[in-house]
Amino acid sequence: MTSDRDIGGVIGSLFFFFIGAGVFAMSFEMSRMAAMFPRTVGAALAILSAIYVVAALRGYRGEAVETTSSASEQAEGLGRRLTLLAVMIGWALLFPLVGMFVTSLTACVILMFTGLFERIPPQRLALYLGAVLGMVVSFYLLMSKLLHIPMPRGIFF
């Protein structure tokens, strides 16, 4: 392989391919209804990972349009990555204690603000917060009411 290929991306994608394939395979030990969610997520993870492996081996590197060159821009990117990591770990640890709805809503709002690169007008902020609320409510209702996945309620809703 030449240096123009994203070897790190290939390795990461292969890891997620096997995770997705494993989840998909283990779902056959579940009832038909219980297997719906893990089968869908496992298949999607495996397929998207395989697509990236093929693309990366053909030379696609997934680079952003803008490249960061200054130390302050690189530090800001690192800070955003560390925030993402901390929020996801906190979400996973607090999920069973606090409940799905509250932890997911909090995590989504924090990640939304982490992803903003400039100040936005109050109307757009309200729109973003409404979209986040709608997304979390939709996923909660989908998983708890439609798919009947038992969600931890925790100390809050």
URUR-V676196 format. One record per residue. N is the residue number from 1. NEAR is the number of other ideal C-beta (glycine too) atoms within 12 Angstrom. Layout:
n: [N | N]
near: [NEAR | NEAR]
//
This chain:
n: [1 | 2 | 3 | 4 | 5 | 6 | 7 | 8 | 9 | 10 | 11 | 12 | 13 | 14 | 15 | 16 | 17 | 18 | 19 | 20 | 21 | 22 | 23 | 24 | 25 | 26 | 27 | 28 | 29 | 30 | 31 | 32 | 33 | 34 | 35 | 36 | 37 | 38 | 39 | 40 | 41 | 42 | 43 | 44 | 45 | 46 | 47 | 48 | 49 | 50 | 51 | 52 | 53 | 54 | 55 | 56 | 57 | 58 | 59 | 60 | 61 | 62 | 63 | 64 | 65 | 66 | 67 | 68 | 69 | 70 | 71 | 72 | 73 | 74 | 75 | 76 | 77 | 78 | 79 | 80 | 81 | 82 | 83 | 84 | 85 | 86 | 87 | 88 | 89 | 90 | 91 | 92 | 93 | 94 | 95 | 96 | 97 | 98 | 99 | 100 | 101 | 102 | 103 | 104 | 105 | 106 | 107 | 108 | 109 | 110 | 111 | 112 | 113 | 114 | 115 | 116 | 117 | 118 | 119 | 120 | 121 | 122 | 123 | 124 | 125 | 126 | 127 | 128 | 129 | 130 | 131 | 132 | 133 | 134 | 135 | 136 | 137 | 138 | 139 | 140 | 141 | 142 | 143 | 144 | 145 | 146 | 147 | 148 | 149 | 150 | 151 | 152 | 153 | 154 | 155 | 156 | 157]
near: [12 | 11 | 8 | 13 | 21 | 25 | 17 | 15 | 25 | 27 | 19 | 20 | 29 | 24 | 19 | 26 | 28 | 20 | 23 | 29 | 25 | 21 | 26 | 27 | 18 | 17 | 24 | 16 | 14 | 18 | 13 | 13 | 14 | 17 | 22 | 21 | 27 | 30 | 27 | 20 | 25 | 28 | 24 | 21 | 27 | 29 | 20 | 20 | 29 | 22 | 22 | 29 | 28 | 20 | 19 | 27 | 22 | 16 | 17 | 18 | 20 | 18 | 13 | 9 | 6 | 10 | 11 | 17 | 9 | 11 | 10 | 11 | 16 | 14 | 13 | 16 | 22 | 15 | 15 | 22 | 17 | 15 | 22 | 21 | 17 | 19 | 27 | 21 | 15 | 20 | 28 | 18 | 15 | 25 | 25 | 17 | 17 | 24 | 23 | 32 | 30 | 25 | 32 | 35 | 29 | 24 | 32 | 31 | 25 | 22 | 26 | 27 | 22 | 22 | 19 | 18 | 14 | 9 | 9 | 16 | 11 | 10 | 10 | 15 | 18 | 13 | 15 | 22 | 21 | 17 | 17 | 25 | 21 | 16 | 22 | 31 | 21 | 19 | 24 | 27 | 18 | 19 | 24 | 23 | 14 | 14 | 22 | 15 | 23 | 13 | 27 | 23 | 18 | 18 | 13 | 18 | 18]
//
